[in-house]
Amino acid sequence: MHADARSDLAAWRAEVPALALPVHGRRLVYLDNAATTLMARPVIDAVARVATHLPGNVHRGVHALAEAADAAFEGARATIARHLGARPDEIVLTSGTTAAINLVAQAWGRANLGPGDAVVVSALEHHANLVPWQAACAERGATLRIAPIDDAGRIDLVALDALLDARVKLLAVAHLSNVVGTVAPIAAIAARAHAVGARVLVDGAQALPHLPIDVAALGCDFYACSGHKAYGPTGTGVLWGRADVLAAMPPWQHGGEMVAAVEATRARYREAPARFEAGTPNISGVIGLAAALDHAATRDRAAVAAHEARLHARLRAGLAATPGVRVLGAPEAAVVSFEVAGVHPHDVATILDQEGVCVRSGLHCAEPLHARLGAAASVRASLAYYNGDDDVDALLAALTRVREVFA
Ligand SMILES: Cc1ncc(COP(=O)(O)O)c(C=O)c1O
């Protein structure tokens, strides 16, 4: 690591208070970033500022506190839009990726799916981008088609082409896999789906913290992501939808703030995005998410990308050199999942935890993908900008300990 990168890392880490939490009396080695990320001080401060200085509700009051909350909340929406290359009225604020995908599966699905229609998802999807489509297809009499992947964990584009025909109304695919760490060629996939008239939803839960996101360049129709995986608060998320697609979509949940006029037996709904935001939103969370995206933009993007790529390569090389370890697929970014021969992933994670190393073990909400890759379960290490060589090396050293315990 050159001196600049080392001083950048030290400065980045100094802003993240949770990194100072000891685990079993050891330094925290946090490698569970794909599950959730740690917030930097400016993000925590933004959330706290809402509690202390912006206590009003949004979209309803005319008093000073309500108007201040409203301005901050809508300002946050505009900030989030700017970071995604979108317009503010295309940003629907949700509780996370799961809610964003359910919104599309249910609201868009109700209006656009029927008997004989098909939805395509890939074989590497998180349950959040699979089960909502299973349910929507079952409800609407549509068929769910699964686009196969190769052993590297990449979507097989030739096989995908064979699945795409005029019956396909929507294709839903992850941008960055939460298990195999592969990056899908979204623009190429979207062009194929659009050629048969299908809409394209991208699950960006893992991509947002690691890849530059420009929804227009990606060429999709919907982009779903979560705040807490991108160094923001839990309970926040975004559904970006192209303006014309949102305009034609019926509401999802019904209640206050999504209506233009209500009579005793019927209601008229507001335009997007308000039509999709019934009830009081997570005001402090949304403001925190905007702060997280702003704060990420203060870090040199190229330096962060190079740092993460180098760490990822170190992790892959270290695992490849560790006897008894099998890496799932051919990871390209941020995430590496692996098995340790003869040791259950939960046992691996428990021993790592004793060494202060936090990783995820199990199926990572991707049961069909594990079956496809012939793994009963796996251990997942996932990186963030605040990880360093010391974290990767601590994981590799702790794996030696696993081998000793199970020798
Ligand atoms: C690829 C992917 N999609 C969707 C989700 C669901 O995100 P959330 O739990 O924030 O709704 C996750 C979370 O792990 C994920 O990794």
The ligand as a Gaussian input file, in Angstrom:
#p B3LYP/6-31G(d) Opt

LIG

0 1
 C      -28.619000      -8.561000      -3.626000
 C      -29.557000      -8.208000      -2.515000
 N      -30.824000      -7.893000      -2.793000
 C      -31.701000      -7.539000      -1.839000
 C      -31.347000      -7.515000      -0.522000
 C      -32.349000      -7.106000       0.500000
 O      -31.993000      -5.886000       1.065000
 P      -32.783000      -5.291000       2.318000
 O      -32.736000      -6.370000       3.382000
 O      -32.009000      -4.087000       2.711000
 O      -34.162000      -5.015000       1.881000
 C      -30.049000      -7.853000      -0.162000
 C      -29.645000      -7.890000       1.252000
 O      -28.811000      -8.668000       1.655000
 C      -29.124000      -8.201000      -1.189000
 O      -27.858000      -8.515000      -0.898000

